[in-house]
Amino acid sequence: MTLHPPTRLSNATGVITVDLAAISGNWRALAQRVAPAQCGAVVKADAYGLGAARVIPALVRAGCTAFFIATPSEAETARTFAPKATIYALDGLLGGGEAFAAFNVTPVLSTLDDVTEWQAIAKAANTRLPAALHIDTGLNRLGLPSRDTRKLAADAALLANIDLKLVMSHLASADNPADKKNRDQLLAFETLTALFPRVPRSLAASDGLMLGPQYHFNLVRPGYALYGGQAAQSNPAPVSTVVTVAARVLSVCDVARGETVGYSATWRAARPSRIATIAAGYADGVPRSASGPDGRPGGHVMIGGTLAPIVGRVSMDLITADVTDLGSEAVKPGDFAKLIGDGLTIEDAGYSAGTIGYEILTRLGPRFARLYVE
């Protein structure tokens, strides 16, 4: 095991540990699950907040050859660290068509305007440029509607300078295997992609690939699952924990019964209590909604393997936790409280804050030191 410690780790108020070996292992497990389909990797949003410059090389070493990003700036980063890979830009051209052409990035075209612009760039360069088509099958977000998809298929001139590499869509309810919308979208996808024979197809992301081989087609695009996420609890992916987040305990104090803790006095001690103040807040990615205001249960931290509830309001730099049940000497200033990790998953943190693990992961703030384990 190789550690890459940041400078001044001893002075860090919090540490985000990213297990690159676990990310690679998760990709291999998913690739094995979907074979013979190809397994790509979604590394948009700075590899879901974990650092694309470290995550992409690890995935390249694991054997990944197809990456998905969102923006022109992310395209440049991906090409830098995956010089031989196929890179898809999920959000279309975004005015960055020239940059995508320069970095040999394949844009995912989801409007007729995107198709027209990419066609013009290719024609001006006197070449054919690679592209993917995103067709809408019921998510009603990005994607060519059925009528535009049929228009492209019927008029070869519209794609004359475009080398079509992939046709893709995205599932709306893959985290719920029982939702019949999954089957409806599958049938719509099969119908529309039949208009583009011999073009590779991609429908499934992290949860979709767990719906079964009929959803795999030629390429799957896991993102969240690579980083240990399990959005579909009833149908978990074969992945392990990647991220551990811990923050320092700054102080521990005794609070008498009836006293309040934090802004707006939203939590009142029902017994003599010990309260630990921890160096993490919404500036570090702990949602304010994890406070559990107005009597609603909130989030937790873990200290010494024991869960302790967050009490009072989450503020910008601080949270407070009730550590009474841990014992009078169990928690001391300088100790670390775990915010995410084994026993306190990304999903746990999201659920207690009324959100999802995706948001927890991508909102981890820059103040915490990052420690990479290979």
C-alpha positions, -999 to 999 in steps of 0.1 A, spaced: 0 0 0 13 34 -10 2 66 8 4 100 -8 0 124 22 -6 161 16 16 186 32 7 198 67 -15 168 73 -8 172 110 -25 206 109 -56 196 89 -89 201 105 -103 172 85 -90 145 61 -107 129 31 -91 95 24 -96 82 -11 -87 45 -17 -76 45 -53 -71 7 -52 -107 3 -41 -119 25 -71 -98 3 -94 -112 -29 -78 -148 -16 -81 -143 -9 -118 -129 -44 -123 -158 -59 -104 -183 -40 -125 -165 -48 -158 -166 -85 -149 -203 -82 -141 -213 -67 -175 -189 -87 -198 -188 -90 -227 -202 -54 -227 -175 -27 -223 -173 -9 -189 -165 28 -190 -162 52 -161 -179 85 -154 -154 110 -140 -173 143 -143 -174 168 -115 -137 162 -107 -144 124 -104 -174 131 -81 -153 154 -60 -125 129 -53 -99 143 -77 -99 134 -114 -62 139 -117 -57 110 -93 -88 89 -101 -84 88 -139 -48 74 -139 -58 47 -115 -87 37 -137 -64 37 -168 -40 14 -150 -70 -9 -141 -78 -12 -178 -105 14 -184 -105 28 -219 -137 49 -221 -144 79 -199 -174 103 -196 -170 139 -186 -194 169 -189 -176 201 -198 -148 214 -220 -125 220 -190 -131 185 -178 -123 172 -213 -89 187 -212 -82 172 -178 -94 137 -189 -73 138 -221 -42 148 -201 -45 118 -178 -60 93 -203 -42 102 -236 -53 70 -254 -88 66 -241 -121 74 -258 -136 104 -240 -173 114 -242 -186 148 -232 -221 142 -218 -234 178 -218 -231 184 -255 -210 211 -271 -216 239 -245 -198 263 -269 -167 242 -266 -169 224 -300 -135 236 -311 -120 224 -278 -135 190 -281 -122 187 -317 -87 198 -305 -86 172 -277 -101 144 -297 -131 143 -274 -164 128 -286 -193 150 -277 -227 135 -268 -251 154 -291 -286 158 -276 -301 186 -298 -304 192 -335 -285 225 -329 -256 205 -315 -257 182 -345 -256 211 -369 -228 229 -351 -206 197 -349 -213 190 -386 -201 226 -394 -169 222 -374 -162 189 -392 -169 203 -426 -147 233 -419 -119 210 -410 -126 189 -441 -129 157 -420 -154 135 -402 -155 139 -365 -167 114 -339 -199 119 -320 -225 101 -299 -262 107 -300 -282 110 -268 -319 101 -274 -346 107 -249 -366 76 -238 -386 91 -210 -364 111 -186 -373 143 -204 -341 160 -196 -313 160 -222 -318 139 -253 -332 141 -288 -370 135 -288 -383 107 -309 -393 130 -339 -358 145 -341 -342 111 -337 -362 98 -367 -354 129 -387 -316 123 -383 -320 86 -392 -340 95 -423 -317 121 -437 -281 109 -441 -270 145 -451 -275 157 -415 -248 133 -403 -226 134 -434 -195 147 -416 -201 129 -383 -187 95 -374 -214 81 -352 -197 61 -324 -225 56 -299 -262 60 -294 -271 64 -257 -300 72 -233 -304 74 -196 -328 57 -172 -350 77 -148 -358 50 -122 -329 26 -123 -325 29 -85 -359 11 -82 -358 -22 -100 -395 -27 -96 -405 5 -114 -420 -4 -148 -406 28 -162 -373 9 -166 -389 -16 -190 -407 12 -208 -375 30 -214 -357 -2 -225 -384 -9 -251 -382 28 -264 -344 26 -266 -345 -6 -285 -370 8 -310 -352 41 -316 -317 26 -318 -328 2 -344 -328 32 -367 -290 33 -364 -280 -3 -372 -244 -14 -363 -239 17 -341 -228 7 -305 -254 14 -278 -253 24 -241 -283 27 -217 -271 18 -182 -252 37 -156 -244 25 -120 -279 13 -111 -290 4 -146 -262 -21 -150 -276 -41 -120 -310 -45 -138 -296 -73 -159 -279 -81 -192 -307 -68 -213 -297 -33 -201 -260 -37 -208 -259 -34 -246 -224 -25 -258 -212 -1 -231 -222 7 -195 -213 39 -178 -209 35 -140 -201 66 -120 -214 66 -84 -209 29 -79 -172 33 -88 -168 55 -57 -186 31 -34 -221 45 -38 -252 22 -35 -282 42 -46 -303 10 -52 -303 -5 -17 -325 -34 -29 -301 -44 -57 -266 -34 -45 -236 -33 -68 -205 -54 -61 -185 -25 -49 -166 -16 -17 -161 16 3 -138 41 -13 -140 73 8 -135 80 45 -141 115 58 -130 125 93 -128 158 112 -111 168 144 -128 173 177 -120 208 189 -135 207 223 -157 187 247 -179 204 272 -206 196 298 -241 210 292 -267 210 320 -302 196 315 -324 223 299 -295 242 282 -295 247 245 -268 241 219 -261 260 187 -278 287 166 -315 294 172 -314 271 202 -331 243 183 -317 215 205 -323 214 243 -305 189 265 -330 165 281 -303 153 305 -269 164 316 -249 159 284 -214 160 270 -211 179 237 -182 175 213 -176 204 189 -161 192 156 -142 211 129 -166 205 100 -196 225 87 -215 233 56 -184 249 41 -169 214 42 -199 197 27 -219 188 58 -255 198 47 -272 223 71 -302 200 69 -282 173 88 -290 195 118 -323 178 122 -341 211 130 -374 214 148 -370 181 166 -364 159 135 -335 134 139 -304 146 121 -271 131 111 -244 113 130 -207 111 135 -187 80 145 -161 81 173 -143 50 184 -167 29 164 -198 43 182 -224 66 165 -231 99 181 -260 122 169 -254 156 155 -273 181 177 -280 218 172 -275 236 140 -248 227 115 -229 260 110 -203 271 85 -173 256 102 -186 235 131 -210 208 141 -218 196 176 -225 160 186 -239 144 217 -212 121 230 -227 115 264 -232 78 259 -195 73 249 -183 79 284 -167 109 301 -131 100 289 -139 85 255 -137 117 235 -109 143 237 -99 174 217 -77 164 188 -95 131 183 -110 125 149 -147 120 143 -157 100 112 -183 117 90 -183 91 62 -168 56 60 -175 20 71 -204 20 95 -215 55 83 -220 53 46 -225 80 20 -261 69 18 -265 72 56 -252 108 55 -275 117 26 -306 101 41 -302 118 74 -299 152 57 -329 146 34 -308 143 3 -288 117 -16 -253 103 -14 -244 118 -48 -248 153 -33 -228 144 -2 -199 131 -22 -197 159 -48 -200 186 -21 -170 176 0 -152 209 5 -116 219 -4 -105 227 32 -100 191 42 -67 175 33 -69 147 8 -50 115 14 -47 91 -15 -41 54 -9 -29 32 -37 
